[in-house]
Amino acid sequence: MSELSPHAGRPGVIHDLGYRHFDGVREGTPAIARTLFTTGLRHAYGLGRSGKSKVMPFVLLAMSLLPATIVVGVVVLTGLGELPLSYADYTNRTQLLVSLFAASQAPVLFSRDLRHRSIVLYLARPLPAPVLALVRWSSLTVAVFLFTAIPTVVLFAGAMLSGLDKSDQTTAALKAVALQVLLAMLVAGVSGLISSVSLRRGFAVVGSVMALIVLTGIVTVLQNIAYYEGDSESVSIGVGLLSPWSLVNGLANAWDAGVDTPVPVDGAWVPAYAIVAVLLVAACLLGLVARFRKVGSR
Amino acid sequence: MGQPPVISTAGLTKHYGTVHALTDLTVDVGEGVTGLVGANGAGKSTLIKILLGLLEPTGGHARVLGHDIEHESQEIRRLVGYMPEHDCLPPDVSASDFVVHMARMSGLGASAARERAADVLRHVGLDEERYRPMGGYSTGMKQRAKLAQALAHDPRLVFLDEPTNGLDPAARTDMLRLVERIGSDFGIAVLVTSHLLGELEQVSDHVIVLDGGHLLRSSATGDFLQQTGRLLVEVVGTESERDRLGEALAQRGLTCRPRGAMVAIDPPPPELAEGGAVHDLIRDVAADLGLGLMRLQPDRRHLEDVFLEGGTRV
């Protein structure tokens, strides 16, 4: 017969341990920034959020993948000698979906914290406001980049399967990927800045759609009018500086990545396009940092 | 002795254009619970935001836990927790997930953050509802969740800005008890603001009074509530019994005045003050009159008096 201590015999006793201090390792700023980046990237695709917030990003992704799989199927089955459109042009043709993805997911990363003022809780923690803004932007940039890069990977895999020239395809695909990085930075910057200013989700989405889709439509129309009606090549190219998509497409055209513009972009226009693109990204980032600082101090 | 103050400010000033939110504030805050009292707009929240590095002061210096706010604000933000006055909870996230995330944002690893979040939510008293989205919470539950995120990373100091705001009397008492426990049982220094003086009287060791951005007074709560030397006596019965006692005591040479249902007796003359002679006298008088003595207590000052005094000084 074993002698039990008086307490051991009573099952289900809740022991109040009292308050326990934490004396484990505390991570530094880079590790915290990495955590925030990963969380942001997951949230952009609805992962770690409610079930219905996964619908929009994945439906858009499926829609942008569908043509790529069809193209791959056709190329593999019919044995075409080349892809019917270039990798960079594929991204350009699916620009509506890419823009919609950015417009719908930017508010998740930029409006929520500001609108519900949880930004203050972030700013009362180690990450400084500029780092916070940059990390948020990086999450969205990578999310948009993945959105455009996944179809490229599918197309590239199809091209390899059907035995197209490996070095040609690799060069074209890498060009497309480089352009996609720039595009993602621009699109994330513009839609992020708009979302951080207009805190109502609806307004933010509409604002981003205006800036990314409607503006690009207007720019394209003006480019064509200037070229076909006004016979002015430089006006046609110049107007292209006004929207993220026309900037990237202009650079793609100059780089011979298989994207047509009404007038070929060459000469001094190439550095002009590159400089405007970089300035636009920088301006968006500065705007985001200023915005985060301002809301945080209220 | 020799312990540096948790917070020390020197000539801290913050002006928004022509609005002077804080003027030349020089004050030290020690361990335990410190109450920061002032009317709305007295500069309480501004002070906290400056100490956190969210606002830049117009002038002056401050140190928090030995770190300078100007150059080491990141280090300060590692060590402090902050519960803002306003709503700051995203409605579509559960308290559990949110507190875990906030703990990670303070540098805790994934498993440590989960463990701490569960601990802290238990301490603030959020049970099953911690798994529900916070949008559906009552004000009391929201305040608890806000407090939990401030404690998630086991800070050395927490700033609690109006933690009892919007709470009903029962929830208010609960919250104040929690604040007291944070200061004593948890061993975390607390700077808690309120515009209700009575609340802070109950829980704080030290009280700082701000008025229009100026320091009105800073001292231990005991000093605020120091005894005035007056006595308060209450007898069974109505006002007529009260007056009978008062008149009888006045005949014995004590200065009496009615206060509510009680008789307030001014500090007695020296021959009666010694050895509790005045207490015996009151007991005898009440017995002679056949009155039931219900209460005999020293009269204390209230925090309100500080404002009244301050008001006359300005």
Interface residues (C-beta under 8 A of the other chain):
Chain A: G18 Y19 R20 H21 F22 G24 V25 R26 E27 G28 T29 A31 I32 T35 L36 T39 R49 S50 R112 D113 H116 R117 S118 V120 L121 Y122 L123 A124 R125 P126 L127 P128 G296 S297
Chain B: K49 L52 L54 L55 Q74 R77 R78 V80 G81 Y82 P84 H86 D87 C88 L89 P90 P91 D92 H101 M102 R104 M105 S106 G107 L108 G109 A112 R116 D119 H123 Q149 H153 D154 R181 D185 F186 G187
